[in-house]
Amino acid sequence: MMQCQSFTHLPSPVRTLWMGFRNRSARYTSADEIPTLATNLPAFAIDEKHLGRYKSLCGLSGKGVPPFYPLTLAYPMSLRLLSQRAVPFSMFRMLNRKITVSQLQPLPPGEPFDIHSAIASHTVKERGIDLHVTTNLSLDDTSFWNCTNTFFFKGAGLKENGMPKVEAGSKSVPSGLEGRTSNDKHLAAKDTRSTSWFLPHGNGFRFARVCGDSNGIHFSHRYARMLGFEGAFAQPMLVMDKCLEKAGWRTMKEGFSSTIRLKGQLYYGRDLTLTYDDTAEGKFFDLFCEGNERPSISGVLKTI
């Protein structure tokens, strides 16, 4: 039976970090069970001030709710799930490497809606495990926006005779295949467009308070370097809607589905370069960070 915790407001990121530190598990093994947990926040209404801070920090113009803004509502709910004692991972060792979003219709302005997040499934890898956390936004029991955040946890005890052990209800994928995308062939065309902008210092902590991801690697250069990074780097949510706006896809009047693959860091104080193309198969984009020849983010959007 799924355990569900209800909230009257979005979970506190600071308390989530404290819970994650207190309940952290250092190592996952194939003997550990993946719990079925959920969080629920009924009758939630968008705070215009919160939306305004998001758009200001992201450097967005225009009216309405940006397509990826609901991720700032989904992320605090998802992280609270991962901070629970029953989860056999340390949330401080997780890597968010893929986000899928489906929007059936624009967010209803001024209408209170329900937010429901759950640990939906997992995929065993050769070097760890992918945990898939879903979030659904619904109004009158009708879903209008949903996402899946895929978190990778590197762990021991997964191999058995050189092959990954697969738990019941999970699936196994050979290492390396899950990261391939078709963006290379779509963005290699001569008519592919590009644009650049600078990612300034100073917004990391403020955006952490907006998006619910308060990991110190996003605002403390010293802490990030202690963990082996070149410095503090931005949360993907800070630039995802900016990519759409730069590509002229800011207003999604129709329903859409999107897959965003997170491949590298977006360091503050560097130039970002977006390459994009609008094809019959979908809208494709890659976002590069200065100093890295490979894309840090690759995305595709398709009308549904």
C-alpha positions in Angstrom: 0.0 0.0 0.0 1.4 3.4 -1.0 2.1 5.8 1.9 1.0 9.3 1.1 1.9 12.4 3.0 -0.3 15.5 2.6 0.8 19.1 2.8 -1.0 22.5 3.1 1.9 24.3 1.4 5.0 23.4 -0.5 7.6 21.6 1.6 10.4 23.7 3.1 13.6 23.1 1.2 15.7 23.7 4.4 13.7 21.0 6.3 14.1 18.7 3.3 17.8 19.1 3.4 17.9 18.4 7.1 15.7 15.3 6.7 17.9 14.1 3.9 21.1 14.5 6.0 19.5 12.8 9.0 18.1 9.9 7.1 20.9 9.5 4.5 21.8 6.0 3.5 25.4 5.6 2.3 24.9 2.7 0.1 22.3 0.9 -1.9 22.4 -2.9 -2.5 20.1 -5.2 -4.4 18.7 -6.5 -1.1 17.1 -3.1 -0.4 13.5 -2.5 -1.4 12.3 0.6 -3.2 9.4 2.0 -1.2 6.1 3.2 -2.7 5.8 6.7 -1.3 3.7 9.8 -2.4 3.1 13.4 -1.4 0.0 15.4 -2.0 -0.8 19.1 -2.0 -4.5 19.9 -2.6 -6.0 23.2 -3.6 -2.7 24.9 -4.5 -2.9 28.3 -6.2 0.1 29.9 -8.0 1.6 32.8 -6.1 2.0 35.7 -8.5 5.0 37.0 -6.5 6.7 33.6 -6.7 5.9 33.4 -10.5 7.3 37.0 -10.9 10.6 36.1 -9.1 11.0 33.0 -11.3 10.5 35.0 -14.5 12.8 37.8 -13.2 15.7 35.4 -12.2 15.3 33.4 -15.5 15.4 36.7 -17.5 12.0 36.0 -19.1 9.6 38.5 -20.7 6.0 38.1 -21.7 2.8 37.3 -19.8 1.4 34.0 -18.7 2.9 30.9 -17.0 6.1 29.6 -18.7 5.8 25.9 -19.7 8.5 24.7 -17.4 7.6 26.8 -14.4 5.6 24.0 -12.7 8.9 22.2 -12.2 9.5 24.6 -9.3 6.3 23.1 -7.7 7.2 19.5 -8.6 10.8 19.6 -7.3 10.2 20.4 -3.6 7.6 17.6 -3.6 10.0 15.2 -5.2 12.9 16.0 -3.0 10.8 15.6 0.1 10.1 12.0 -1.1 13.8 11.3 -1.5 14.6 12.6 1.9 12.5 9.9 3.7 14.2 7.3 5.9 12.5 4.5 3.9 14.4 5.5 0.7 17.7 3.5 0.6 19.8 6.2 -1.0 21.5 9.4 0.1 19.8 12.3 -1.7 23.2 14.1 -1.6 24.6 11.5 -4.0 21.8 11.7 -6.6 22.1 13.0 -10.1 19.0 14.4 -11.9 19.8 13.4 -15.4 16.4 13.4 -17.3 13.2 15.3 -17.1 10.1 14.5 -19.1 7.2 17.0 -19.2 3.7 16.7 -20.8 1.3 19.7 -20.8 -2.2 18.9 -22.0 -3.3 22.5 -21.6 -1.9 25.8 -20.2 -2.0 26.2 -16.4 -5.4 27.6 -15.3 -4.8 31.1 -14.1 -6.2 31.8 -10.6 -7.6 28.2 -10.3 -6.5 26.1 -7.3 -5.2 22.7 -8.4 -3.9 19.5 -6.8 -0.2 18.5 -6.9 0.6 14.8 -6.4 4.1 13.3 -6.5 5.1 9.7 -6.2 8.1 7.3 -6.5 6.7 5.6 -9.6 9.3 3.0 -10.7 13.0 2.3 -11.0 15.5 1.0 -13.5 18.5 -1.0 -12.5 21.8 -0.1 -14.2 25.2 -1.7 -14.2 26.5 1.0 -11.9 23.5 2.1 -9.9 19.8 2.7 -10.3 17.5 5.2 -11.9 14.6 6.3 -9.7 11.6 7.8 -11.5 9.6 10.3 -9.5 6.4 11.6 -11.1 4.4 14.7 -10.4 0.9 15.4 -11.6 -1.0 18.6 -11.6 -4.8 18.2 -11.9 -7.9 20.3 -11.7 -11.2 18.6 -10.8 -9.5 15.2 -11.2 -8.4 16.1 -14.7 -4.7 16.1 -15.3 -3.3 19.1 -17.3 0.4 18.9 -16.6 2.8 16.1 -15.5 6.5 15.4 -15.3 8.9 12.6 -14.4 12.2 13.4 -12.8 14.8 10.6 -13.2 17.4 10.5 -10.5 20.5 8.3 -10.8 22.1 6.8 -7.7 25.5 5.2 -8.0 25.5 2.2 -5.8 27.3 -1.1 -5.0 25.8 -4.6 -4.8 24.0 -4.3 -8.1 26.1 -6.8 -10.1 25.8 -10.5 -9.9 28.2 -12.6 -12.1 29.0 -9.5 -14.1 25.4 -8.7 -14.9 23.1 -6.3 -13.1 20.5 -7.9 -10.8 17.0 -6.8 -11.7 14.4 -6.4 -8.9 10.8 -7.3 -9.4 8.9 -4.4 -11.0 12.0 -2.9 -12.5 13.8 -3.1 -15.8 17.5 -3.3 -16.8 19.1 -1.1 -19.4 22.7 -1.6 -20.7 25.0 1.1 -19.5 25.4 4.0 -22.0 22.3 3.3 -24.2 19.9 5.4 -22.1 21.9 8.6 -22.8 21.7 8.6 -26.6 19.6 11.3 -28.3 18.8 12.1 -31.9 19.7 15.8 -31.5 23.0 15.4 -33.3 21.4 14.6 -36.6 18.7 17.3 -36.3 21.1 20.0 -35.2 23.8 19.3 -37.8 21.8 20.9 -40.6 23.1 24.0 -42.2 20.0 26.0 -41.3 20.3 25.3 -37.6 20.1 28.6 -35.7 22.1 29.6 -32.6 22.2 32.4 -30.0 24.2 33.1 -26.9 23.9 34.9 -23.6 25.9 35.3 -20.4 25.0 33.5 -17.2 25.9 35.9 -14.4 27.0 35.2 -10.8 24.8 36.0 -7.9 21.5 34.4 -8.6 22.2 30.9 -7.3 20.9 31.2 -3.8 17.9 33.3 -4.8 16.9 30.8 -7.4 17.4 28.0 -5.0 14.7 29.6 -2.8 12.4 29.8 -5.8 12.8 26.4 -7.3 13.2 24.3 -4.1 16.6 22.9 -4.9 18.8 24.3 -2.1 21.9 22.1 -2.8 25.0 24.2 -2.0 26.6 23.2 -5.3 24.3 25.8 -7.0 25.4 28.8 -5.0 28.7 28.0 -3.1 31.8 27.9 -5.2 33.9 26.5 -2.3 31.4 23.7 -1.6 31.1 22.8 -5.3 34.9 22.6 -5.6 35.1 20.4 -2.6 32.9 17.9 -4.5 35.1 18.1 -7.6 33.3 20.6 -9.7 34.9 23.8 -11.2 32.6 26.0 -9.2 28.9 26.6 -8.5 26.6 25.9 -11.4 22.9 26.6 -12.2 19.9 24.4 -11.7 18.6 23.4 -15.2 15.3 25.1 -14.3 17.0 28.4 -14.5 17.6 28.2 -18.2 15.0 25.8 -19.6 12.3 28.4 -20.3 15.0 30.8 -21.4 15.9 28.3 -24.1 12.3 28.2 -25.4 12.1 32.0 -25.3 15.4 32.4 -27.2 14.2 29.9 -29.8 10.9 31.6 -30.2 8.9 28.8 -28.6 8.0 30.7 -25.5 4.2 30.4 -26.0 3.0 26.8 -26.2 -0.6 27.2 -27.1 -1.1 23.5 -27.9 -0.4 20.6 -25.7 3.2 19.4 -25.9 5.6 16.7 -24.6 9.2 17.3 -23.9 12.3 15.3 -22.9 15.2 17.1 -21.4 18.5 15.3 -20.9 20.9 16.8 -18.3 24.4 16.0 -19.4 26.8 18.6 -17.9 27.1 21.7 -15.7 26.1 25.3 -16.5 28.7 27.3 -14.6 28.0 30.8 -13.5 30.1 33.5 -15.1 30.3 31.9 -18.5 28.6 32.3 -21.9 25.9 29.9 -22.9 25.2 29.0 -26.5 21.9 27.6 -27.7 21.6 25.7 -31.0 18.1 24.9 -32.1 15.9 23.8 -35.1 12.2 23.4 -35.7 11.5 20.3 -37.8 8.5 18.2 -38.7 9.7 15.7 -36.1 9.8 18.3 -33.3 11.7 21.2 -31.9 15.3 20.3 -31.0 17.8 22.2 -29.0 21.2 21.8 -27.4 22.6 24.2 -24.7 26.4 24.5 -24.4 28.4 26.1 -21.6 31.6 27.9 -22.4 34.6 25.6 -22.0 32.7 22.4 -22.8 32.4 21.2 -26.4 29.5 18.9 -25.5 26.0 20.1 -24.7 25.1 20.5 -21.1 21.4 20.1 -21.9 19.7 18.5 -24.8 15.9 18.8 -25.3 13.1 18.0 -27.7 9.5 19.3 -27.7 6.7 17.7 -29.7 3.1 18.8 -30.1 0.5 16.3 -28.7 
